[in-house]
């Protein structure tokens, strides 16, 4: 027990240091240095050193009580700023996932309609390309049959495969549509629609209501699946927290312009990491249903001897909704 408590205390100390103290200290250092340097001399390290020497030469700095008080205030300030970043990170995550607050909902609806129009146009182009490709393939197949009857089988087979040159264009149109959303957009952001797409794709394939099924399925997943899904979810939270730090650096950017570079780099990196984390999380959720959906059916007493189909999935949904 003593060893366990010592290990737990060490982990808590490491977490407190890495998540609260160090990022907060860096922020306070940048804000303080920026207030001294300003816009006119943003890289004048001599001015900064001079200000530090002046402060160090003050009589009060030689008092142990003053040193302890300043250190305590700096640690408390860094921890407070880090807590603020964590709270802002929750708000950033909500914005990323399309759960916008009431004052922003008109903008969210307008953006969702715009994304839906773009997706519908891209989907129409993709389906038109698929139809045109199918017609060309049918025409080529008919030509090949006619050529085969005229004893030109090998050449006809070559003609059929020539249609594969249209495949890259079709694939590019599909990718262009999927860059907007994998399914018809219902959220103002790609990340929000990516999570909704997992629900929609599971329902389309298995007729399972993922909202009702997920808590039960989670109890049946092995530890390795738990770890992978929790890691992806934590990556999204971490990316949102980094984006929140980028927003906090807007304040020192008001009096020290290099902080604006920190804002841009931090926000861009966090946004990309957030998209990757959302995509990985959604893929893992779908994979959990694909691999362990039969286990859920069996646990609920629903016969599922082979692969999970929509019939078993519909029965799972009816059972879990309890008539609702």
Phi and psi in degrees as a GROMACS rama.xvg file:
@    title "Ramachandran Plot"
@    xaxis  label "Phi"
@    yaxis  label "Psi"
@TYPE xy
-63.0069  -42.7348  UNK-2
-64.3772  -39.5169  UNK-3
-62.8671  -45.3976  UNK-4
-64.7671  -36.4423  UNK-5
-65.3665  -43.0892  UNK-6
-64.3557  -43.2243  UNK-7
-63.1308  -41.7028  UNK-8
-62.8696  -38.144  UNK-9
-65.4897  -40.6618  UNK-10
-66.3262  -40.8329  UNK-11
-64.2573  -38.7136  UNK-12
-65.6585  -41.6603  UNK-13
-63.7052  -41.6959  UNK-14
-64.5497  -44.2431  UNK-15
-61.0532  -39.4607  UNK-16
-70.3366  -44.1224  UNK-17
-77.5336  -35.2014  UNK-18
-93.0284  -28.1716  UNK-19
-110.274  -54.4557  UNK-20
-73.6356  -56.3312  UNK-21
-62.6584  -50.3674  UNK-22
-61.1389  -36.972  UNK-23
-67.9909  -39.8396  UNK-24
-63.1626  -41.3201  UNK-25
-62.3951  -41.8324  UNK-26
-64.0136  -45.9264  UNK-27
-63.8656  -36.3803  UNK-28
-65.1718  -43.8481  UNK-29
-65.0429  -44.4287  UNK-30
-63.7782  -41.2631  UNK-31
-68.4136  -45.9709  UNK-32
-63.7155  -39.2238  UNK-33
-65.1095  -35.0865  UNK-34
-66.8919  -27.8112  UNK-35
-80.4419  -42.8679  UNK-36
-78.5492  -45.5565  UNK-37
73.3555  -174.743  UNK-38
-76.1898  -31.5243  UNK-39
-75.217  -32.3955  UNK-40
-132.018  68.2604  UNK-41
-69.865  -20.3038  UNK-42
-122.334  22.3133  UNK-43
-81.8071  86.268  UNK-44
-68.6846  -23.6365  UNK-45
-62.9977  -41.4015  UNK-46
-63.0482  -39.2259  UNK-47
-66.5884  -43.0639  UNK-48
-64.258  -39.7232  UNK-49
-61.7623  -42.0053  UNK-50
-66.1591  -39.2782  UNK-51
-65.0261  -42.0333  UNK-52
-63.1143  -39.3069  UNK-53
-63.1099  -43.1961  UNK-54
-67.7461  -37.9495  UNK-55
-69.0343  -26.3419  UNK-56
-83.4378  -6.03466  UNK-57
-68.5202  142.753  UNK-58
-59.3775  -34.1238  UNK-59
-65.8525  -26.5346  UNK-60
-70.9731  -13.202  UNK-61
-90.2292  -0.854371  UNK-62
-88.6995  126.882  UNK-63
-58.2258  -36.229  UNK-64
-63.0337  -40.259  UNK-65
-65.6298  -42.3018  UNK-66
-61.3964  -45.6462  UNK-67
-63.532  -42.3346  UNK-68
-63.7684  -44.6115  UNK-69
-63.7461  -42.8187  UNK-70
-61.742  -41.5739  UNK-71
-65.3241  -40.9938  UNK-72
-65.4975  -38.8383  UNK-73
-65.5174  -44.3277  UNK-74
-64.5496  -41.9993  UNK-75
-65.5171  -40.4723  UNK-76
-64.439  -42.1734  UNK-77
-65.3322  -40.2165  UNK-78
-66.072  -39.1407  UNK-79
-65.2146  -42.4338  UNK-80
-63.9431  -39.1412  UNK-81
-65.7506  -38.7108  UNK-82
-62.1881  -39.9894  UNK-83
-62.8149  -41.2955  UNK-84
-62.0978  -39.1207  UNK-85
-63.3794  -41.6729  UNK-86
-66.161  -42.4984  UNK-87
-65.021  -32.7151  UNK-88
-60.9163  -38.009  UNK-89
-62.5082  -39.4936  UNK-90
-67.2353  -40.5053  UNK-91
-61.1057  -41.5059  UNK-92
-62.8511  -40.6026  UNK-93
-62.3371  -42.0185  UNK-94
-64.4897  -44.3342  UNK-95
-59.0181  -39.7481  UNK-96
-86.4042  3.64304  UNK-97
84.082  9.00546  UNK-98
-92.9617  75.783  UNK-99
-84.8647  147.612  UNK-100
-67.6747  166.481  UNK-101
-54.8272  -43.6529  UNK-102
-61.7483  -24.3275  UNK-103
-98.1544  0.590181  UNK-104
-66.4558  -35.7134  UNK-105
-58.7229  -42.1933  UNK-106
-65.2585  -37.1727  UNK-107
-64.2645  -42.6887  UNK-108
-65.0728  -40.4504  UNK-109
-65.0079  -42.2873  UNK-110
-67.5308  -36.8271  UNK-111
-64.404  -42.1052  UNK-112
-63.4181  -39.3748  UNK-113
-64.3256  -44.3265  UNK-114
-65.0289  -36.1993  UNK-115
-65.9395  -40.3289  UNK-116
-64.518  -43.4088  UNK-117
-62.7065  -41.6354  UNK-118
-66.3512  -42.4789  UNK-119
-63.057  -41.1682  UNK-120
-65.3866  -42.8631  UNK-121
-66.4889  -37.826  UNK-122
-66.9403  -37.9802  UNK-123
-63.9375  -42.8746  UNK-124
-63.1101  -40.1284  UNK-125
-64.914  -43.723  UNK-126
-69.5754  -35.6753  UNK-127
-62.8053  -39.9692  UNK-128
-65.5315  -39.6841  UNK-129
-63.8819  -41.977  UNK-130
-63.7206  -44.3563  UNK-131
-62.4569  -38.4577  UNK-132
-66.9146  -40.7046  UNK-133
-64.1319  -39.7371  UNK-134
-64.4273  -41.0121  UNK-135
-65.0782  -39.1897  UNK-136
-65.572  -39.1511  UNK-137
-64.8981  -42.5777  UNK-138
-63.835  -42.7821  UNK-139
-65.418  -37.1108  UNK-140
-65.5985  -40.5619  UNK-141
-64.568  -40.8142  UNK-142
-64.3005  -38.5372  UNK-143
-65.4914  -38.8223  UNK-144
-64.6703  -41.7008  UNK-145
-65.4278  -39.2189  UNK-146
-68.7903  -35.2128  UNK-147
-63.5178  -40.0843  UNK-148
-65.3246  -21.1684  UNK-149
-96.9032  19.2333  UNK-150
64.3772  37.1928  UNK-151
-125.199  43.8905  UNK-152
-57.3868  -52.8667  UNK-153
-58.7512  -40.8275  UNK-154
-67.2848  -36.7923  UNK-155
-65.3144  -38.1765  UNK-156
-62.3859  -36.8952  UNK-157
-64.8706  -35.496  UNK-158
-66.1367  -36.0316  UNK-159
-64.3651  -40.021  UNK-160
-75.4551  -15.2491  UNK-161
-65.0102  -22.8028  UNK-162
-69.4637  -12.5437  UNK-163
-65.8233  -13.1872  UNK-164
-67.4187  -18.3789  UNK-165
-83.3826  -10.1236  UNK-166
-61.9301  -44.9411  UNK-167
-57.5504  -38.9269  UNK-168
-63.324  -40.1584  UNK-169
-64.3055  -43.994  UNK-170
-62.7607  -40.2817  UNK-171
-65.1904  -38.3323  UNK-172
-65.4289  -38.8526  UNK-173
-64.8721  -40.2958  UNK-174
-66.3935  -38.1451  UNK-175
-62.4728  -39.3092  UNK-176
-67.4677  -43.3943  UNK-177
-69.5583  -22.8912  UNK-178
-65.9309  -27.5992  UNK-179
-78.6928  -49.9237  UNK-180
-173.65  153.145  UNK-181
-77.6841  -27.475  UNK-182
-130.528  177.702  UNK-183
-57.3561  126.004  UNK-184
-63.1892  135.664  UNK-185
-128.772  3.64117  UNK-186
-130.039  158.809  UNK-187
-76.5061  -7.28959  UNK-188
-126.811  155.475  UNK-189
-65.1237  -39.9002  UNK-190
-63.5547  -42.6375  UNK-191
-62.85  -43.0249  UNK-192
-68.6111  -28.4662  UNK-193
-66.303  -38.2072  UNK-194
-70.3612  -39.8607  UNK-195
-65.5706  -31.9297  UNK-196
-63.6822  -35.7173  UNK-197
-61.1621  -44.0521  UNK-198
-62.7052  -45.04  UNK-199
-66.3774  -40.942  UNK-200
-68.834  -38.1569  UNK-201
-64.8205  -42.5719  UNK-202
-66.5745  -38.3903  UNK-203
-67.3767  -36.0709  UNK-204
-83.5334  -39.0404  UNK-205
-122.768  -2.851  UNK-206
59.6003  30.8265  UNK-207
-100.132  130.992  UNK-208
-80.9361  104.391  UNK-209
-64.4587  -32.2527  UNK-210
-60.8827  -41.6259  UNK-211
-78.4265  -34.5943  UNK-212
-82.7362  -27.4284  UNK-213
-61.4807  -46.0465  UNK-214
-59.0395  -37.8368  UNK-215
-71.7321  -41.0673  UNK-216
-64.4775  -36.1002  UNK-217
-59.1653  -36.5397  UNK-218
-68.5233  -21.0283  UNK-219
-96.1625  -11.5652  UNK-220
-72.4048  146.505  UNK-221
-72.5037  168.552  UNK-222
-62.0245  -35.4893  UNK-223
-62.8358  -40.8128  UNK-224
-66.5304  -40.8252  UNK-225
-56.4097  -45.4257  UNK-226
-63.6399  -45.386  UNK-227
-63.3831  -44.2471  UNK-228
-68.3957  -42.1318  UNK-229
-65.7791  -34.9654  UNK-230
-64.9333  -44.2047  UNK-231
-63.3375  -40.4361  UNK-232
-66.2982  -39.6816  UNK-233
-66.4528  -32.6054  UNK-234
-64.0936  -37.7537  UNK-235
-65.5538  -43.9385  UNK-236
-61.7506  -42.4195  UNK-237
-64.2931  -39.7263  UNK-238
-64.5804  -40.9139  UNK-239
-64.6584  -37.3614  UNK-240
-65.0296  -40.9619  UNK-241
-64.7231  -38.4743  UNK-242
-62.8849  -36.9959  UNK-243
-63.9986  -39.0792  UNK-244
-60.867  -39.5737  UNK-245
-59.4228  -39.1723  UNK-246
-66.3474  -38.403  UNK-247
-64.7503  -30.1859  UNK-248
-73.6002  -4.94892  UNK-249
-63.41  -34.4103  UNK-250
-63.1853  -54.4675  UNK-251
-65.383  -20.2229  UNK-252
-66.8832  -17.7678  UNK-253
-67.8452  -29.75  UNK-254
-118.328  -3.39831  UNK-255
-144.815  102.145  UNK-256
-62.342  -29.6743  UNK-257
-57.332  -22.5408  UNK-258
-64.5293  -24.1534  UNK-259
-64.7259  -32.6346  UNK-260
-64.7828  -40.8503  UNK-261
-61.1309  -40.8319  UNK-262
-59.2373  -49.8695  UNK-263
-64.6067  -46.7622  UNK-264
-66.541  -44.6339  UNK-265
-64.1754  -45.2971  UNK-266
-67.1205  -43.1367  UNK-267
-63.184  -44.6891  UNK-268
-63.9967  -41.5537  UNK-269
-66.4171  -39.602  UNK-270
-63.2631  -42.9568  UNK-271
-66.1182  -43.1743  UNK-272
-64.2109  -34.8922  UNK-273
-64.5457  -42.923  UNK-274
-61.8308  -43.4319  UNK-275
-63.7196  -41.148  UNK-276
-66.1857  -41.2332  UNK-277
-63.843  -44.0668  UNK-278
-62.1052  -45.089  UNK-279
-64.6007  -41.8212  UNK-280
-61.7672  -45.0559  UNK-281
-64.6598  -40.3445  UNK-282
-63.303  -40.4436  UNK-283
-67.4008  -36.8205  UNK-284
-63.9484  -45.8249  UNK-285
-63.2786  -39.8679  UNK-286
-63.5858  -36.9597  UNK-287
-62.2425  -40.3844  UNK-288
-68.4081  -42.7058  UNK-289
-60.2841  -42.8005  UNK-290
-88.4439  -27.191  UNK-291
-125.186  11.0996  UNK-292
-63.3176  -36.1175  UNK-293
-64.1548  -36.6596  UNK-294
-61.8557  -38.4538  UNK-295
-65.6445  -42.6457  UNK-296
-61.4972  -44.2773  UNK-297
-63.546  -42.0638  UNK-298
-63.7544  -29.0232  UNK-299
-88.3977  1.56973  UNK-300
79.5595  21.3241  UNK-301
-99.0486  121.099  UNK-302
-60.3507  130.204  UNK-303
-153.716  83.1695  UNK-304
-78.4841  -34.5734  UNK-305
-113.29  -135.784  UNK-306
-75.1098  153.046  UNK-307
-73.203  130.675  UNK-308
-121.293  178.226  UNK-309
-65.6048  -27.6222  UNK-310
-65.4324  -48.5751  UNK-311
-67.008  -37.841  UNK-312
-62.3882  -40.4648  UNK-313
-64.2021  -37.8158  UNK-314
-66.9308  -36.9085  UNK-315
-61.7004  -45.5814  UNK-316
-61.9812  -44.2717  UNK-317
-63.1627  -38.6  UNK-318
-67.5587  -43.7228  UNK-319
-73.8869  -31.6182  UNK-320
-75.4307  -16.2185  UNK-321
55.4945  42.739  UNK-322
84.6502  -2.05493  UNK-323
